[in-house]
Every structure is written in structure tokens, then in C-alpha cells.
Amino acid sequence: MKYISEFREHKLALQLANAIAQTVNPERQYRLMEFCGGHTHAIFRYGIQDLMPDNVEFIHGPGCPVCVLPTGRIDNAIQLAEQHGVILCTYADLMRVPATGRHSLLKAKANGGDIRMVYSTQDALKIARDNPARQVVFFAIGFETTTPPTAVIIRQAQAERLGNFSVFCNHVLTPAAMQAILDVPRPAASAHAPPLLIDAFLGPSHVSTVIGSQPYERFAEQYAKPIVIAGFEPLDVMQSALMLIRQLNEGRHEVENEYRRAVTPQGNLKAQALMREVFELRPYFEWRGLGLIADSALTLKADYADFDAEQRFSLPAIQAADTKGCECPAILRGVKKPQDCKLLGTVCTPENPMGSCMVSSEGACAAYWSYRRNSL
Ligand code: SF4
């Protein structure tokens, strides 16, 4: 298939692996954080870590939107269904994320809550049109990739005067997360464990089609970290790793774009304008693992406040604890890995997830379980 098979070519993968082996300096470590869950899955699925020399390590990042949503926001969504009696429209991944007290949207649905899985924002809008006597809320999550479609349905709802439709907005921003990751204190090396430092980033691919490559330039400059915008196919990831290794060897810290077939420096200006029209920055938003981050998420502007579910249903801010023993917060900060969690594969499996990283198809624990569980 064009644009897929050529980026999974076995021979080219071996050539790239050889080029990386020839390029690395055996005297140093290369710790590369892949920002997106899509990269994490490509690394596990195609065994890319096994093709790297021992001194090249991938560190999983916070770029899984379901994973970074804190428990309190899941509690809020359950409140909408159970206490306010709305039709709650959500993507499937969110259904099984543990909420407070081992509750979940799936259990709330089993208890009679009207919670419906949708495949697109337009599905949610249609449910609102088809049920004029019911309040319908779309549980909106995601980074900049999924924000423009939410903006579209909010504008449509306003144009159609759909008084029974609103959005529970949880859209978050990638540059703020990268800033937070760069500011995370890193544990020092111990006799048992090396330090989990980050030398460079494989930058987001889908997000960057919207925001472009320019927003990362200040991080490369300020923190002296090379960043390569990387596609999701295995050869994309390997080529990007090679580009990062070359930058590190040469003492450069620039933003380079491996994913030129989709990403431009400026990004999608139309989508950005749409987001600016409908949304504005929240002063603070809580992220699982990263805590409260200023200017890191979006809320509806005053012109669209009638479609803001938080205002319509006076949702409270809930600070909720994560499941005891779950290492998702540390994994999302890049300071631990799935195999560091004692619950992995014992009490925590995809059938019985204890944390968001095991639920989402982009989660690091789900990737580890799918492709590496035989090494547990
Ligand atoms: S294996 Fe389960 S409990 Fe452990 S960090 Fe991952 S999601 Fe959390």
C-alpha cells in the first residue's frame, strides 16, 4: 500500500540498523524519548529497540491522550451520566479507564447510564439531533490533532441552535507537555539503576501536521535538546533515531523534520484558526503524572459558552488519587517503564486494567503487554 509498505521495508530497516550501529559513539548513551503513543507502539510492534545498539534507549513519553487524562475528569464524566442523566458520547478507550473506587464508564453504563461509544464527533452531534428531549454531552479528549473536529461540531451546534448539545472539553496542548517533561526532576543514578535522562526527542507526527514544526524550536534552543518530527512507520522511527544520533554526535540541537510528507513548519493554518475561534487557554489543567500545568489545555470561549458542559452542569473540579501501586504517572513522566510496575501482568492486564496506560491502544503498558509480555 502506497505510503505504508515502503516505510516497512525489511531490507531498508536492516540498512538503517547498520547505519545506526556505525554512527553511534560507543563511549556514550543515547536516550531518546518518543513523545507519542503511536511511536511507542511502532517501537514495540516492530521490535525496533532490538535493532538498536545497546547504548541507544527509547524512553516512552506522555503523548497518549487517554493516559494523561487524570482520574478526576473520568469521575466528572461519570457524574454527567449518573447524576445529570445525560447521553454521554465517548470514544471506546475511555470506557475502561479506572475512575475513583474502581468505577468506570463501562460500569456506569452497565448500571444503566446512557453512555454511547462513538467513532467521530459527528456521531455525537447526530445523537443530539435525534434526541431533542435529552441532554447530549460529547466527552472531548486529545491533543491538537483531535481539537479541530471538536471545534467544528461546536460551531455546527451553534448554527443549528442545538440547545441539548454540549462538550465536556479535555483538549490538551503538546508544547506545554514537552515543557513539563523537560522540567521534570530526573532521579540520579544508583547502584541498581542508571539515570533516566532524556538526550533528545522523537517529536509528534499527527499533532505536528496541525501545529507544524516551529513550536518546538524554543525547546531545542532553550534546553539544548535535538528534536526530530517523526512519522509512525518503523522506517520513520529508525531514520529519526539516526538523525537524532547524528545531531548528538555533532553537538547540534535543532528541530529537524523527518515526516515531511505530512508536516510543514507552519502546520495547518486553517485548523489553527478554527481552534483559535472556538477555544481559549485554561489557566491550569491537571495531567496524570505531570500535575497542574499552566496554559496546557483549552476551554470554550465566551461566544460558545452555551455549549460548555462544565458550565451547563456546574461540574466540580475533582482531585482524585491514582490506583495504589500503578506507575502510570512515573511512566508518563519518562522516569519509569512498564516493566518497573509490579502490577504489570499480575493484577493489571488489558482485561483488568489498573491504570490508563494499560487501557489505551496508545498506552505504553498496553504496548508492552501486546508485544513483550513473554519477557516478563
Ligand atoms: S501495568 Fe497497569 S498498574 Fe502498572 S503502570 Fe501500567 S497501567 Fe498502571
Boltz pocket constraint, residues with backbone or C-beta under 6 A from the ligand:
constraints:
  - pocket:
      binder: B
      contacts: [[A, 325], [A, 326], [A, 327], [A, 328], [A, 331], [A, 338], [A, 341], [A, 342], [A, 343], [A, 344], [A, 345], [A, 348], [A, 349], [A, 353], [A, 354], [A, 355], [A, 356], [A, 357], [A, 358], [A, 359], [A, 365]]
      max_distance: 6.0
